[in-house]
Amino acid sequence: MALTVEESSRPQRVRVVLGDMPQARRTPPVRAELDQQTGVGEVLVRGLVRAQLGLAVRMAALVALTVGSLPLVFALFPGLAETTLFGIRLPWLLLGVAAYPLFVGAGWIYTRGAERNERDFVELVERS
């Protein structure tokens, strides 16, 4: 049986197996734990979720205490509640205007903290 020109110019098939891959392309052990959803990977992910939850609870408590304490302050100091600035009573000014920069600041701090937690998690996974 004679080979034609087309058949002889085709490259030979090569079988690639996992052991033939270079070391740099292999999955690191911790990353494999995450990919395979083993107990170690589950503990690592649970730690990340716990860190994110702790940050969220702290920021929510800060905002709730700050904004939630205003009615108590005005009840304890009635003269403060009658104070006017720019023709607007102080409680309205604090709750209607000053609260929003507080919310934006808390959101900014939370976002930075959450990104830091995620960055630390990625460094932990990549380092191992």
BAFI-3210 file (N, C-alpha, C; in Angstrom, 3 decimals, decimal comma, padded with zeros to 6 digits):
// residues 128
n [1|2|3|4|5|6|7|8|9|10|11|12|13|14|15|16|17|18|19|20|21|22|23|24|25|26|27|28|29|30|31|32|33|34|35|36|37|38|39|40|41|42|43|44|45|46|47|48|49|50|51|52|53|54|55|56|57|58|59|60|61|62|63|64|65|66|67|68|69|70|71|72|73|74|75|76|77|78|79|80|81|82|83|84|85|86|87|88|89|90|91|92|93|94|95|96|97|98|99|100|101|102|103|104|105|106|107|108|109|110|111|112|113|114|115|116|117|118|119|120|121|122|123|124|125|126|127|128]
n.u [000,836|000,745|001,808|000,207|000,981|-000,367|-000,917|001,648|002,600|001,270|001,394|002,640|000,549|000,518|000,517|-000,547|-000,006|-000,822|001,520|003,481|003,398|004,905|006,428|005,646|003,077|001,431|-001,197|-001,130|-000,879|-002,725|-004,516|-005,516|-006,846|-008,940|-010,172|-010,984|-012,731|-012,193|-011,814|-009,863|-009,871|-012,480|-012,333|-010,604|-012,134|-014,310|-013,038|-012,478|-015,096|-015,963|-014,263|-015,155|-017,800|-017,424|-016,265|-018,425|-020,369|-019,132|-018,995|-021,717|-022,602|-021,201|-022,352|-025,053|-024,918|-023,962|-025,895|-028,200|-027,888|-028,459|-031,258|-031,354|-029,432|-030,650|-032,912|-031,844|-030,620|-032,526|-032,347|-030,452|-031,805|-033,460|-031,855|-030,913|-029,462|-028,473|-031,141|-032,417|-033,528|-031,372|-031,632|-032,896|-031,022|-028,770|-029,775|-030,852|-028,900|-026,165|-025,969|-025,667|-022,996|-021,729|-022,714|-021,634|-018,900|-018,654|-019,317|-017,178|-014,994|-015,730|-015,607|-012,872|-011,803|-012,978|-011,852|-009,189|-009,323|-009,936|-007,671|-005,674|-006,518|-006,151|-003,362|-002,596|-003,469|-002,016|000,617|001,052]
n.v [-001,166|002,081|005,242|008,332|011,755|013,498|011,966|011,414|013,902|014,640|015,410|013,311|011,798|012,792|011,640|013,142|013,219|013,731|013,538|014,386|017,095|020,309|021,370|023,943|024,286|022,642|022,166|023,938|022,474|023,503|024,876|022,784|021,488|023,268|023,167|020,505|020,413|019,521|018,684|020,416|022,518|023,367|024,342|026,497|028,165|028,590|030,088|032,445|033,313|033,720|035,817|037,824|038,058|038,901|041,428|042,700|042,669|044,258|046,750|047,264|047,434|049,699|051,734|051,465|052,030|054,651|056,161|055,245|056,109|058,787|059,599|059,036|060,804|063,250|063,014|063,005|065,480|067,939|070,612|070,585|069,380|071,406|073,210|075,201|075,204|076,946|077,482|075,078|072,489|070,798|067,875|067,081|067,945|066,371|063,717|063,819|064,861|064,621|061,907|060,497|060,903|059,437|056,849|056,410|056,551|054,377|052,312|052,504|051,916|049,314|048,020|048,253|046,725|044,209|043,609|043,451|041,186|039,231|039,422|038,600|035,973|034,914|035,205|033,408|030,994|030,911|030,975|028,584]
n.w [000,000|-000,940|000,298|000,089|-000,817|000,844|003,159|004,159|004,921|007,169|010,655|013,285|015,740|019,135|022,383|025,296|028,695|032,195|033,747|032,025|031,949|032,485|035,603|036,414|035,460|036,886|039,270|042,318|045,637|047,616|046,066|044,606|046,635|047,025|044,502|044,383|046,426|049,066|052,592|053,663|051,812|052,198|054,817|054,423|052,717|054,405|056,371|054,916|054,384|057,003|057,777|056,026|056,895|059,547|059,116|057,826|059,868|061,814|060,474|060,018|062,662|063,494|061,878|062,652|065,402|065,319|063,800|065,049|067,661|067,682|068,165|070,926|071,938|071,294|072,882|075,435|075,532|075,138|074,336|072,339|070,288|069,496|068,250|065,462|062,255|059,444|059,003|059,346|061,453|063,755|064,155|061,719|059,906|060,552|060,206|057,642|055,963|056,880|057,364|054,963|053,862|055,875|055,368|052,810|053,395|055,174|053,422|051,625|053,297|054,015|051,499|050,862|052,978|052,456|049,963|050,782|052,456|050,537|048,896|050,696|051,036|048,451|048,233|050,224|049,107|046,708|047,624|048,931]
ca.u [000,000|001,589|001,327|000,092|001,693|-001,149|-000,770|003,010|002,886|000,547|002,239|002,287|-000,234|001,283|-000,347|-000,098|-000,564|-000,576|002,900|004,360|003,265|005,975|006,112|005,008|001,667|000,660|-001,990|-000,561|-001,670|-003,863|-005,493|-006,164|-007,792|-010,118|-010,836|-011,587|-013,672|-011,854|-011,992|-008,941|-010,411|-013,695|-011,906|-010,065|-013,254|-015,070|-012,278|-012,715|-016,485|-016,021|-013,614|-016,051|-018,955|-016,972|-016,126|-019,772|-021,042|-018,497|-019,400|-023,145|-022,716|-020,718|-023,370|-026,262|-024,673|-023,821|-027,187|-029,199|-027,723|-028,915|-032,486|-031,032|-028,740|-031,632|-033,816|-031,107|-030,314|-033,603|-031,922|-029,711|-032,794|-034,085|-030,845|-031,078|-028,318|-028,906|-032,595|-032,910|-033,267|-030,218|-031,940|-033,149|-029,755|-027,921|-030,352|-031,151|-027,745|-024,887|-025,962|-025,258|-021,532|-021,383|-023,001|-020,648|-017,619|-018,714|-019,257|-015,812|-014,152|-016,086|-015,097|-011,417|-011,557|-013,354|-010,819|-007,993|-009,555|-009,826|-006,273|-004,963|-006,911|-005,479|-001,948|-002,462|-003,636|-000,921|001,886|001,193]
ca.v [000,000|003,256|006,440|009,496|012,929|014,069|011,137|011,479|015,233|014,842|015,165|012,157|012,110|012,676|011,467|013,964|012,791|014,697|013,452|015,043|018,549|020,934|021,636|025,251|024,256|021,788|022,892|023,879|021,596|024,176|025,161|021,506|021,260|024,097|022,663|019,206|020,632|018,632|019,280|021,544|023,610|023,848|025,145|027,762|028,982|028,986|031,177|033,657|033,742|034,224|037,130|038,775|038,263|039,723|042,803|043,233|042,901|045,431|047,982|047,473|047,889|051,084|052,614|051,405|052,763|056,083|056,736|054,856|056,830|060,178|059,862|059,035|062,071|064,336|062,852|063,390|066,909|068,525|071,890|070,277|069,068|072,660|074,028|075,302|075,618|077,263|077,479|073,696|071,949|069,904|066,467|066,902|068,147|065,197|062,513|063,988|065,270|064,090|060,444|059,928|060,735|058,333|055,609|056,277|056,241|053,001|051,437|052,559|051,163|047,901|047,521|048,092|045,585|042,973|043,356|043,030|039,801|038,388|039,440|037,736|034,589|034,519|035,046|032,158|029,874|030,909|030,761|027,173]
ca.w [000,000|-001,082|000,974|-000,765|-000,315|001,945|004,347|004,673|005,454|008,429|011,828|014,098|016,931|020,356|023,549|026,416|029,974|033,259|034,206|031,064|032,044|033,258|037,009|036,592|035,078|037,784|040,262|043,663|046,508|048,262|045,019|044,305|047,733|046,747|043,302|044,651|047,528|050,176|053,919|053,824|050,997|052,860|055,973|053,909|052,238|055,587|056,989|054,135|054,620|058,371|057,787|055,361|057,766|060,674|058,635|057,575|061,152|062,449|059,790|060,282|064,050|063,542|061,293|063,481|066,649|065,039|063,417|066,050|068,929|067,554|068,924|072,348|072,217|071,261|074,028|076,638|075,441|074,323|073,754|071,120|069,257|069,062|067,577|064,014|061,446|058,083|058,982|059,445|062,783|063,780|063,863|060,290|059,207|060,765|059,616|056,223|055,158|057,362|057,399|053,683|053,812|056,766|054,651|051,730|054,031|055,683|052,244|051,099|054,240|053,881|050,226|051,005|053,867|051,767|048,961|051,510|052,858|049,349|048,477|051,638|050,736|047,208|048,554|050,976|048,186|045,735|048,317|049,354]
c.u [000,882|000,962|001,252|000,839|000,953|-000,943|000,621|003,330|002,149|001,482|001,728|001,503|000,634|000,306|000,258|-000,792|-000,157|000,874|003,866|004,313|004,432|005,504|005,335|003,517|000,824|-000,054|-001,321|-001,461|-002,882|-004,938|-006,231|-007,178|-009,077|-010,900|-011,580|-012,574|-013,449|-012,083|-011,108|-009,446|-011,649|-013,353|-011,370|-011,183|-014,093|-014,365|-012,475|-014,113|-016,617|-015,377|-014,514|-017,271|-018,577|-016,832|-017,498|-020,491|-020,445|-018,943|-020,878|-023,353|-022,265|-021,779|-024,622|-026,077|-024,588|-025,178|-028,248|-029,073|-028,217|-030,239|-032,245|-030,337|-029,741|-032,638|-033,132|-030,804|-031,356|-033,218|-031,168|-030,665|-033,464|-033,120|-031,103|-029,773|-028,817|-030,414|-033,213|-032,564|-032,189|-030,571|-032,183|-031,855|-028,851|-028,466|-030,576|-029,954|-026,469|-024,828|-025,426|-023,743|-021,045|-021,604|-021,978|-019,287|-017,578|-018,647|-017,866|-014,870|-014,448|-015,502|-013,592|-011,080|-011,872|-012,323|-009,525|-008,127|-009,389|-008,390|-005,428|-005,267|-006,194|-003,987|-001,698|-002,542|-002,452|000,425|002,106|001,438]
c.v [001,231|004,443|007,588|010,647|013,516|013,283|011,262|012,849|015,522|014,587|013,959|012,613|011,875|012,584|012,254|013,477|013,796|014,689|014,156|016,563|019,125|021,259|022,935|025,209|023,378|022,637|022,794|023,069|022,284|024,482|023,884|021,166|022,046|023,537|021,359|019,254|019,635|019,362|020,488|022,749|024,211|024,724|026,492|028,694|029,458|030,122|032,488|034,194|034,329|035,615|038,188|039,082|039,140|041,182|043,436|043,546|044,116|046,734|048,288|047,975|049,331|052,048|052,635|052,165|054,269|056,720|056,433|055,592|058,276|060,440|059,890|060,337|063,219|064,226|063,291|064,888|067,600|069,864|071,698|069,993|070,328|073,566|074,034|075,777|075,814|077,201|076,090|073,180|070,871|068,431|066,189|067,031|066,917|063,956|062,626|064,310|064,559|062,567|059,848|059,876|059,625|056,991|055,362|055,905|054,816|052,001|051,376|051,743|049,668|047,307|047,303|046,892|044,256|042,618|042,893|041,568|038,853|038,304|038,536|036,265|034,094|034,318|033,751|030,959|029,784|030,583|029,290|026,252]
c.w [000,000|-000,370|-000,007|-000,115|000,880|003,228|004,944|005,283|006,760|009,608|012,601|015,316|018,159|021,506|024,710|027,670|031,041|033,719|033,276|031,161|032,841|034,679|037,179|036,292|035,980|038,819|041,626|044,591|047,133|047,235|044,612|045,391|047,503|045,562|043,567|045,813|048,664|051,494|054,143|053,037|051,627|054,063|055,509|053,452|053,419|056,328|056,252|054,386|056,025|058,472|057,149|056,236|058,960|060,289|058,418|058,879|061,854|061,799|060,024|061,704|064,179|063,021|062,167|064,784|066,415|064,743|064,477|067,366|068,857|068,276|070,438|072,746|072,256|072,408|075,319|076,684|074,564|073,692|072,451|069,960|068,718|068,309|066,072|063,383|060,025|057,936|059,083|060,837|062,707|063,547|062,383|059,492|059,342|060,070|058,111|055,359|055,601|057,370|056,096|053,502|054,744|056,067|053,542|052,313|054,555|054,521|051,653|051,989|054,125|052,602|050,294|051,875|053,204|050,697|049,619|051,949|051,668|048,848|049,386|051,372|049,483|047,455|049,309|050,045|047,229|046,374|048,630|048,194]
res [m|a|l|t|v|e|e|s|s|r|p|q|r|v|r|v|v|l|g|d|m|p|q|a|r|r|t|p|p|v|r|a|e|l|d|q|q|t|g|v|g|e|v|l|v|r|g|l|v|r|a|q|l|g|l|a|v|r|m|a|a|l|v|a|l|t|v|g|s|l|p|l|v|f|a|l|f|p|g|l|a|e|t|t|l|f|g|i|r|l|p|w|l|l|l|g|v|a|a|y|p|l|f|v|g|a|g|w|i|y|t|r|g|a|e|r|n|e|r|d|f|v|e|l|v|e|r|s]
***
